[in-house]
Amino acid sequence: MTSAGEETPLRSNDDVVRVRQLVRGAASAAGMSLVDQTKIVTAASELARNTLVYGGGGSVNIEKVTSAGGRAGIRITFRDRGPGIADLDLALTDGWTSGSGLGLGLSGARKLADEFELETEVGQGTTVTVVKWAR
């Protein structure tokens, strides 16, 4: 079961801050512990920043989800129409960065989420989806 969220634009640093607030609220509403809230907010912050900086902006959708076993969670999908990721293996390497960041973006988000999916096509953009389940 999902409860579709609305698309939120990611065009500025203010939007990244707003995404953090929206994700924190959704994680709290899903009954996540403070530790898990912090993990998914951190992952969302990294992915929102990547969408803005490397994808040239885009959008995010935050959804409430329920597992087959009845566990509550949230699914967050980031979309951009940027240049895409030419070397996905390299981009997912711990500590690698294509800019001045810490290199925590994709690999860090993957570790902080319970589920991680990335689709990218050079010249077409990137979609990253993460899911975090309440424990």
N, CA and C of each residue as an Amber inpcrd file, in Angstrom:
protein
   405
   0.8440000  -1.1820000   0.0000000   0.0000000   0.0000000   0.0000000
   0.8840000   1.2390000   0.0000000   0.5380000   2.2210000  -0.7860000
   1.2750000   3.4720000  -0.7830000   0.2940000   4.6280000  -0.6790000
   0.7910000   5.6930000  -0.1470000   0.0450000   6.9410000  -0.1390000
   0.9080000   7.9290000  -0.8980000   0.5380000   8.2050000  -2.1270000
   1.3740000   9.0260000  -2.9920000   1.5300000  10.4350000  -2.4360000
   2.7590000  10.8730000  -2.4120000   3.0410000  12.2430000  -2.0140000
   2.9710000  13.1290000  -3.2360000   3.1970000  14.3980000  -3.0260000
   3.1910000  15.3040000  -4.1690000   4.6240000  15.6110000  -4.5660000
   4.8090000  15.9100000  -5.8460000   6.1320000  16.2790000  -6.3340000
   6.5380000  17.6150000  -5.7200000   7.7250000  17.6580000  -5.1650000
   8.2750000  18.8850000  -4.5990000   9.4690000  19.2880000  -5.4580000
   9.4780000  20.5090000  -5.9630000  10.6070000  20.9200000  -6.8050000
  11.8930000  21.0590000  -5.9950000  13.0000000  20.7700000  -6.6600000
  14.3370000  20.9510000  -6.0800000  15.1010000  21.8990000  -6.9970000
  15.0560000  23.1890000  -6.6440000  15.6950000  24.1930000  -7.5040000
  16.6980000  25.0670000  -6.7600000  16.7130000  24.9660000  -5.4140000
  17.5940000  25.8370000  -4.6340000  17.9670000  25.1560000  -3.3220000
  18.9180000  25.7490000  -2.6120000  19.3070000  25.2240000  -1.3000000
  18.1370000  25.2670000  -0.3250000  17.2530000  26.2430000  -0.4690000
  16.0650000  26.3120000   0.3860000  15.1900000  25.0720000   0.1870000
  15.1300000  24.5810000  -1.0560000  14.3520000  23.3740000  -1.3300000
  14.9750000  22.1550000  -0.6580000  16.3010000  22.0940000  -0.5870000
  16.9830000  20.9910000   0.0970000  16.6020000  20.9940000   1.5780000
  16.5720000  22.1830000   2.1830000  16.1750000  22.3090000   3.5930000
  14.7260000  21.8460000   3.7680000  13.8590000  22.2430000   2.8400000
  12.4550000  21.8420000   2.9180000  12.3020000  20.3300000   2.7910000
  13.0830000  19.6950000   1.9190000  13.0370000  18.2410000   1.7710000
  13.4170000  17.5710000   3.0910000  14.4540000  18.0920000   3.7370000
  14.8620000  17.5280000   5.0390000  13.6970000  17.5870000   6.0270000
  12.9980000  18.7100000   6.0660000  11.8720000  18.8760000   6.9960000
  10.7230000  17.9290000   6.6500000  10.4060000  17.8120000   5.3720000
   9.3250000  16.9270000   4.9330000   9.6410000  15.4640000   5.2480000
  10.8970000  15.0580000   4.9990000  11.3010000  13.6810000   5.2680000
  11.2800000  13.4090000   6.7700000  11.7480000  14.3460000   7.5710000
  11.7260000  14.1750000   9.0330000  10.2800000  13.9610000   9.5020000
   9.3520000  14.7770000   9.0040000   7.9510000  14.6400000   9.3810000
   7.3600000  13.3060000   8.9540000   7.6830000  12.8770000   7.7250000
   7.1570000  11.6070000   7.2130000   7.7330000  10.4270000   7.9910000
   9.0190000  10.4950000   8.3230000   9.6670000   9.4190000   9.0760000
   9.0910000   9.3260000  10.4840000   8.8510000  10.4690000  11.0920000
   8.2440000  10.4940000  12.4200000   6.8340000   9.9140000  12.3750000
   6.0570000  10.3230000  11.3770000   4.6800000   9.8390000  11.2280000
   4.6370000   8.3320000  10.9760000   5.7040000   7.7840000  10.3610000
   5.7750000   6.3490000  10.0920000   6.2050000   5.5650000  11.3330000
   6.5240000   6.2790000  12.4130000   6.8910000   5.6130000  13.6580000
   8.3470000   5.2090000  13.7510000   9.2060000   5.8560000  12.9750000
  10.6340000   5.5200000  13.0180000  11.2810000   6.0710000  14.2780000
  12.2990000   5.3530000  14.7340000  13.0900000   5.8170000  15.8700000
  13.8520000   7.0780000  15.4620000  14.3340000   7.8080000  16.4340000
  15.1050000   9.0140000  16.1520000  16.3520000   8.6820000  15.3210000
  16.9770000   7.5420000  15.6160000  18.1600000   7.1270000  14.8570000
  17.7950000   6.8870000  13.3900000  16.6960000   6.1450000  13.1400000
  16.2960000   5.8840000  11.7590000  15.8080000   7.1410000  11.0600000
  15.1560000   8.0440000  11.7950000  14.7640000   9.3320000  11.2170000
  16.0070000  10.0710000  10.7350000  17.0290000  10.0930000  11.5810000
  18.2640000  10.8020000  11.2360000  18.9340000  10.1710000  10.0240000
  18.9270000   8.8460000   9.9480000  19.5370000   8.1600000   8.8010000
  18.8350000   8.5310000   7.4960000  17.5040000   8.4830000   7.4820000
  16.8000000   8.7400000   6.2260000  16.8270000  10.2310000   5.8810000
  16.8310000  11.0940000   6.8790000  16.9630000  12.5340000   6.6040000
  18.3400000  12.8210000   6.0100000  19.3730000  12.1840000   6.5360000
  20.7280000  12.3750000   6.0090000  20.8180000  11.8750000   4.5670000
  20.2600000  10.6930000   4.3100000  20.2600000  10.1510000   2.9480000
  19.5200000  11.0930000   2.0020000  18.3530000  11.5580000   2.4330000
  17.5560000  12.4610000   1.5870000  18.2840000  13.7700000   1.3300000
  18.9660000  14.2740000   2.3370000  19.7140000  15.5210000   2.1810000
  20.8210000  15.3630000   1.1390000  21.5550000  14.2480000   1.2170000
  22.6230000  13.9860000   0.2470000  22.0590000  13.8610000  -1.1650000
  20.9530000  13.1270000  -1.2940000  20.3700000  12.9150000  -2.6200000
  19.7380000  14.1960000  -3.1720000  19.1410000  14.9920000  -2.3030000
  18.5790000  16.2740000  -2.7440000  19.6920000  17.1900000  -3.2350000
  20.7920000  17.2130000  -2.5000000  21.9350000  18.0450000  -2.9040000
  22.4970000  17.5650000  -4.2440000  22.6090000  16.2440000  -4.4210000
  23.0780000  15.7110000  -5.7030000  22.1460000  16.1100000  -6.8410000
  20.8410000  16.0160000  -6.5940000  19.8550000  16.3880000  -7.6140000
  20.0400000  17.8370000  -8.0300000  20.2760000  18.6860000  -7.0540000
  20.4520000  20.1130000  -7.3070000  21.7840000  20.4010000  -7.9960000
  22.8720000  19.9030000  -7.4200000  24.2170000  20.2570000  -7.9020000
  24.5730000  19.5450000  -9.2050000  24.3610000  18.2390000  -9.2580000
  24.8040000  17.4670000 -10.4220000  23.7140000  17.2830000 -11.4720000
  22.4590000  17.3050000 -11.0380000  21.3550000  17.1200000 -11.9730000
  20.7620000  18.4240000 -12.4640000  21.2510000  19.5410000 -11.9050000
  20.7390000  20.8450000 -12.3130000  19.3510000  21.1400000 -11.7620000
  18.9580000  20.4170000 -10.7260000  17.6190000  20.5700000 -10.1520000
  16.7150000  19.4630000 -10.6390000  15.5800000  19.3640000 -10.0150000
  14.6410000  18.3060000 -10.3780000  13.4840000  18.3080000  -9.4140000
  13.0940000  17.1040000  -8.9630000  11.9660000  17.0070000  -8.0480000
  12.1560000  15.8290000  -7.1050000  11.3630000  15.8370000  -6.0460000
  11.3600000  14.7470000  -5.0790000   9.9120000  14.4090000  -4.7520000
   9.6530000  13.1290000  -4.5280000   8.3340000  12.6640000  -4.1310000
   8.5210000  11.8040000  -2.8890000   7.7950000  12.1100000  -1.8270000
   7.8720000  11.3760000  -0.5690000   6.5380000  10.6660000  -0.3660000
   6.5870000   9.3450000  -0.2060000   5.3680000   8.5480000  -0.0680000
   5.4140000   7.7130000   1.1980000   4.2630000   7.5620000   1.8420000
   4.1200000   6.5890000   2.9180000   3.9110000   5.2420000   2.2500000
   4.5670000   4.2040000   2.7650000   4.3990000   2.8580000   2.2350000
   4.1790000   1.8860000   3.3870000   3.5580000   0.7730000   3.0710000
   3.3360000  -0.2820000   4.0500000   3.7760000  -1.5950000   3.4220000
   4.6120000  -2.3510000   4.1260000   5.1020000  -3.6240000   3.6110000
   3.9950000  -4.6690000   3.6460000   4.2300000  -5.7900000   2.9700000
   3.2670000  -6.8980000   2.9770000   3.0060000  -7.3780000   4.4020000
   4.0200000  -7.2490000   5.2670000   3.8830000  -7.6570000   6.6600000
   3.2980000  -6.5880000   7.5610000   2.9400000  -5.4490000   6.9810000
   2.2950000  -4.3960000   7.7530000   3.2170000  -3.3410000   8.3460000
   4.5170000  -3.3960000   8.0170000   5.4320000  -2.3830000   8.5360000
   5.2690000  -1.0710000   7.7820000   5.3160000   0.0220000   8.5150000
   5.2320000   1.3480000   7.9060000   6.6190000   1.7900000   7.4560000
   6.6350000   2.6120000   6.4370000   7.8940000   3.1600000   5.9500000
   7.6410000   4.3410000   5.0430000   8.7260000   4.8610000   4.4920000
   8.6080000   5.9270000   3.5060000   9.4960000   5.6150000   2.3090000
   9.0020000   6.0000000   1.1360000   9.7470000   5.8830000  -0.1140000
   9.9730000   7.2940000  -0.6320000  11.2190000   7.5900000  -0.9710000
  11.5690000   8.9230000  -1.4690000  12.2070000   8.7520000  -2.8440000
  11.6480000   9.4430000  -3.8320000  12.1460000   9.3420000  -5.2030000
  12.6170000  10.7140000  -5.6690000  13.8790000  10.7600000  -6.0920000
  14.4910000  11.9830000  -6.6240000  14.6400000  11.8200000  -8.1290000
  14.2260000  12.8540000  -8.8940000  14.3230000  12.8030000 -10.3580000
  14.9900000  14.0730000 -10.8750000  15.8690000  13.8910000 -11.8430000
  16.4130000  15.0640000 -12.5370000  16.5330000  14.7480000 -14.0200000
  16.6830000  15.7890000 -14.8010000  16.8820000  15.6590000 -16.2490000
  18.2810000  16.1450000 -16.6110000  19.2200000  15.8900000 -15.7020000
  20.5980000  16.3370000 -15.8950000  21.3690000  15.4430000 -16.8440000
  22.6990000  15.4830000 -16.7360000  23.5600000  14.7640000 -17.6770000
  23.6000000  13.2470000 -17.4580000  23.0200000  12.7620000 -16.3660000
  23.1170000  11.3380000 -16.0660000  24.4750000  11.0060000 -15.4810000
  24.6750000   9.7520000 -15.1490000  25.9270000   9.3100000 -14.5290000
  26.6260000   8.3780000 -15.5060000  27.7810000   8.8060000 -16.0030000
  28.5030000   8.0390000 -17.0210000  29.0850000   6.7470000 -16.4510000
  29.6590000   6.8020000 -15.2550000  30.2900000   5.6310000 -14.6470000
  29.6200000   5.3540000 -13.3040000  28.5750000   4.5530000 -13.3360000
  27.7820000   4.2880000 -12.1430000  28.5990000   3.5790000 -11.0660000
  29.4260000   2.6030000 -11.4530000  30.2410000   1.8920000 -10.4620000
  31.1500000   2.8580000  -9.7110000  31.7630000   3.7740000 -10.4440000
  32.6380000   4.7600000  -9.8130000  31.8270000   5.6830000  -8.9070000
  30.6810000   6.1220000  -9.3760000  29.8490000   7.0410000  -8.5970000
  29.3550000   6.4010000  -7.2980000  29.2380000   5.0800000  -7.2710000
  28.7740000   4.3800000  -6.0700000  29.9170000   3.9160000  -5.1690000
  31.1490000   4.2710000  -5.5240000  32.3130000   3.9070000  -4.7280000
  32.4030000   4.7940000  -3.4920000  32.6150000   4.1750000  -2.3290000
  32.7660000   4.9340000  -1.0860000  33.8790000   5.9680000  -1.2180000
  33.5680000   7.1990000  -0.8280000  34.5820000   8.2460000  -0.7860000
  34.8430000   8.9410000  -2.1020000  34.2830000   8.4450000  -3.2090000
  34.5190000   9.0910000  -4.4930000  33.6130000  10.2990000  -4.6340000
  34.1770000  11.3810000  -5.1560000  33.3660000  12.5620000  -5.4250000
  33.7860000  13.1680000  -6.7520000  32.8130000  13.6760000  -7.4840000
  33.1210000  14.3420000  -8.7540000  33.2480000  15.8360000  -8.5400000
  33.0760000  16.2740000  -7.3060000  33.1440000  17.7000000  -7.0070000
  33.9140000  17.9400000  -5.7270000  33.4870000  18.9390000  -5.0000000
  34.1980000  19.3070000  -3.7760000  33.5390000  18.7160000  -2.5380000
  32.5570000  17.8280000  -2.7410000  31.8420000  17.2440000  -1.6140000
  32.6540000  16.2020000  -0.8710000  32.0060000  15.5540000   0.0760000
  32.6650000  14.5550000   0.9020000  32.6610000  13.1740000   0.2720000
  31.9450000  13.0060000  -0.8240000  31.8690000  11.6950000  -1.4430000
  30.9310000  10.7560000  -0.7050000  30.0000000  11.3060000   0.0590000
  29.0620000  10.4870000   0.8230000  27.7340000  10.2940000   0.0970000
  27.4930000  11.0900000  -0.9240000  26.1960000  11.1310000  -1.5900000
  25.5590000   9.8040000  -1.8950000  25.8960000   9.1840000  -3.0110000
  25.2180000   7.9680000  -3.4410000  25.5470000   6.7680000  -2.5650000
  26.8260000   6.5250000  -2.3040000  27.1750000   5.3480000  -1.5030000
  26.6920000   5.5070000  -0.0690000  26.7560000   6.7160000   0.4630000
  26.2760000   6.9610000   1.8200000  24.7750000   6.7830000   1.9220000
  24.0490000   7.3150000   0.9410000  22.5910000   7.1790000   0.9340000
  22.2000000   5.7130000   0.8280000  22.9430000   4.9560000   0.0270000
  22.6500000   3.5310000  -0.1390000  22.7990000   2.7850000   1.1880000
  23.8070000   3.1600000   1.9770000  24.0310000   2.5060000   3.2730000
  22.9910000   2.9110000   4.3160000  22.5000000   4.1350000   4.2330000
  21.5670000   4.6470000   5.2400000  20.1280000   4.1910000   5.0100000
  19.8170000   3.8260000   3.7770000  18.4500000   3.3950000   3.4360000
  18.3530000   1.8740000   3.5430000  17.1380000   1.3640000   3.6620000
  16.9220000  -0.0840000   3.6530000  16.8460000  -0.6160000   2.2340000
  16.3610000   0.2040000   1.3160000  16.2990000  -0.1700000  -0.0960000
  16.8090000   1.0150000  -0.9080000  17.5180000   0.7160000  -2.0010000
  18.1270000   1.7510000  -2.8280000  18.0490000   1.3080000  -4.2830000
  17.5370000   2.1850000  -5.1240000  17.4550000   1.8880000  -6.5560000
  17.8790000   3.1310000  -7.3240000  18.7080000   2.9440000  -8.3360000
  19.1880000   4.0650000  -9.1360000  19.0480000   3.7200000 -10.6120000
  18.4220000   4.6170000 -11.3500000  18.3160000   4.4850000 -12.8020000
  18.9040000   5.7480000 -13.4050000  19.7960000   5.5720000 -14.3640000
  20.4100000   6.7380000 -14.9920000  20.6770000   6.4530000 -16.4670000
  20.5930000   7.4990000 -17.2480000  20.9200000   7.3980000 -18.6630000
  21.6470000   8.6810000 -19.0460000  22.8380000   8.5240000 -19.6030000
  23.6350000   9.6900000 -19.9780000  22.8280000  10.5660000 -20.9300000
  22.7600000  11.8450000 -20.6080000  22.0350000  12.8100000 -21.4190000
  20.5390000  12.8690000 -21.1240000  20.0520000  11.9630000 -20.2680000
  18.6100000  11.9000000 -19.9930000  18.2510000  12.1890000 -18.5410000
  19.1890000  11.9550000 -17.6360000  18.9070000  12.2220000 -16.2340000
  19.0140000  10.9940000 -15.3550000  18.6690000  11.2020000 -14.1000000
  18.8360000  10.1730000 -13.0830000  17.6190000  10.1460000 -12.1650000
  17.2190000   8.9330000 -11.7590000  16.1750000   8.7420000 -10.7630000
  16.7430000   7.8500000  -9.6650000  16.6680000   8.3260000  -8.4290000
  17.1250000   7.5480000  -7.2790000  15.9430000   7.3860000  -6.3300000
  15.6920000   6.1420000  -5.9250000  14.6110000   5.8460000  -4.9930000
  15.1830000   5.1400000  -3.7720000  14.8390000   5.6450000  -2.5900000
  15.2440000   5.0070000  -1.3400000  14.0000000   4.7140000  -0.5070000
  14.0760000   3.6220000   0.2600000  13.0000000   3.2550000   1.1730000
  13.6050000   3.0060000   2.5450000  12.9360000   3.4800000   3.5750000
  13.3260000   3.2140000   4.9590000  12.0950000   2.6960000   5.6830000
  12.2710000   1.5830000   6.4250000  11.1770000   0.9450000   7.1540000
  11.2950000   1.2190000   8.6360000  10.1610000   1.4380000   9.2950000
  10.1270000   1.5520000  10.7490000  10.4380000   0.1710000  11.3250000
  11.1600000   0.1340000  12.4270000  11.5640000  -1.1470000  13.0360000
  10.7060000  -1.4920000  14.2150000
